[in-house]
Amino acid sequence: MINPTIPIPAVEMLQLFSAILVKHGFTPEKAMQCAEVFTSNSIDGVYTHGVNRFPRFIEYIQKGYIDIHAEPTLKHHWGGIQQWDGNLGPGPLNATHATNSAMRLAQQQGIGCVSLANTNHWMRGGTYGWQAAKAGFVFIGFTNTTGLMPAWGAVDNKLGNNPLVIGLPYEQEAIVLDMAMSQYSFGALELADMKNEQLPVYGGFDTNGELTTSPGAIRTSRRPLPIGYWKGAGLSLLLDILAAVLSGGLSVHEISQQKTEMSVSQVFIAIDTKKLGNHSSITQVIKNIIDDYHQSTPENNKPITFPGERVLQTRQRNLQQGIPVLKDVWDTVIALNQ
């Protein structure tokens, strides 16, 4: 059975999200800030951490997993390093604050490293890559998660899929890599399952230990495939260790002992390239690299794009034609305002 999509104007989505958040106790200012993150994620085509995720965000507020009144507090500051406690506040607001703090430190020190302990899901990590890159900074950020993925050669979930984000300014926009350590995020698996679609490539194992393109089978087995097999598993482990060490917060195995994914640890690094000795040539260096990259010979006549390039195309289309939302999802969102 096909789950139909309907086009929703971005302004309508933003206003509805904001109204629902105010109804659930947010101040109008914080409601709009949070609504903008969910809406922009949806505009950019990351529906799994935009409109599709919004009902769960409200559910977590209702269950007390997210403290809407909490503000991050500074625990430690030395040089270009800051450690903050997110106090279980809304993840997107905490992450936006941390990104701004990292950029301020970078302006002062050349590089800023801000870590967050005890925070909540930041939704799309790429949001903060775009935020920093559009402001002129190189950005590196990562988060740990609850246990979602087995170590290579194992069957139980000891690793998070621990997304990594790398971004930098490019022309009037940005190059932004936003990737989970699993071949597909659980949000992407959920969306494909809802749309009754198979994955383009193997995404994990079924309950018989066989590689599969069925999102439902992977969700049942809870055995997603690490990117690069053992390499992605190793990178996931190191990102978890660094997130816990740099923030003084919880690691994946500790987060996994909780009733849901909460109190995660995150790291936000900003670099002010204006402080580099080769600053004047950076723009041309990047352009030369991308120009050469675009001259790749495509295998099937599809254009070769850099990370974030297709986002720009999706953004333009969704702003013009409306954001395609699964009707069942939109009905659920509307019900939150009734």
Residue, then its C-alpha position, 0 to 999 in steps of 0.5 A: m500500500i502506497n503512503p501518499t505525500i502532500p506538498i506543504p508550504a514551508v511557511e505553513m509548516l513553520q507556523l504550525f510547528s511554532a504554534i505546537l511548541v508554544k502550546h507545549g510550553f515554549t516561549p515564542e522566541k524558543a518555539m520559533q528557533c526550534a521550529e526553524v530547525f525542523t522546517s529547514n531540515s524538511i526544506d533541505g529534504v532531510y525529512t527523517h530529522g525534520v517533519n517526520r521526527f517532530p511528533r517524537f520530539i513532542e512525545y519526549i517533551q511530554k514524557g519529561y525527557i526534554d526540559i524545555h526550560a533548561e539552558p546550557t551552563l558552562k562547566h569549564h573554559w580554558g583557552g579555545i576549549q569550553q565544556w558545557d552541560g546541556n541540562l537535558g534541554p532541547g537538542p536543536l537549541n543546545a546545538t545552535h548555542a554550542t555552534n555559536s560559542a565555537m565560532r566566537l572562540a574561533q574568532q578569538q583563538g583561531i579555533g574553538c572546541v565546544s563540547l556538550a554533555n547531558t544534551n538531547h538529539w540535535m536532529r540533523g547534524g548538518t544544520y550546524g555545519w551549514q550554520a557555521a559554514k555560512a558564517g565563514f567557518v570550517f566546522i567539524g562536529f559529532t555526537n554519540t547516540t544510544g547503542l544502534m549498531p553492532a561492532w564488526g563481526a558482532v551481533d549485539n549493539k555496542l556502537g552508536n551510529n554517531p553522526l559526523v559533520i564536516g562543513l566549510p564555506y564554498e562560493q555563496e553556499a557551503i560544502v557540508l558532509d553529514m553522515a552516520m556511521s551506519q550505511y543508513s540512519f535509522g530515520a532513513l530506514e524508517l522512512a523507506d519502510m513507511k514508503n514501502e521502498q527497498l534500499p539502493v544498496y545493502g543497508g544491514f543484515d536480516t535476522n538470519g545474518e544475511l545482507t539485505t536491502s529491506p529496511g524493515a528487515i534491518r529494523t527488526s534485526r537491529r543490525p545496520l551495516p557500518i559504513g566501510y564495514w570494520k572501518g566505520a565500526g572503528l570510527s564510530l568507537l573513536l567518535d564515541i570515546l572522543a565525545a565522552v572524553l571531551s565533554g565529560g559526558l556519557s558514552v554510548h554504553e551508558i546512554s544505552q542503559q537509559k529508558t530512551e536516547m537522552s543525555v548524549s555527548q556532542v562536540f562542535i569545532a569551528i576554525d576561522t580560516k581568516k587566521l590562516g597564513n594562506h587565507s587569500s588563496i583558500t577560495q581558489v584552492i577549493k574552487n580548483i578542487i571542486d572543478d576537477y571533481h566535477q569533471s569526473t566521468p559519470e558511470n550512468n550519466k548522473p551528475i557527480t555532486f559534492p556533499g551538500e550540492r543536492v541539498l541546494q537543489t532540493r531546497q530550491r524545489n521544496l521552497q517553490q513546490g512545497i515540502p513533500v510530506l507523507k500524509d499520515v505524518w502530516d495528519t499526526v502533526i496537525a493532531l498535535n495542535q488540536 
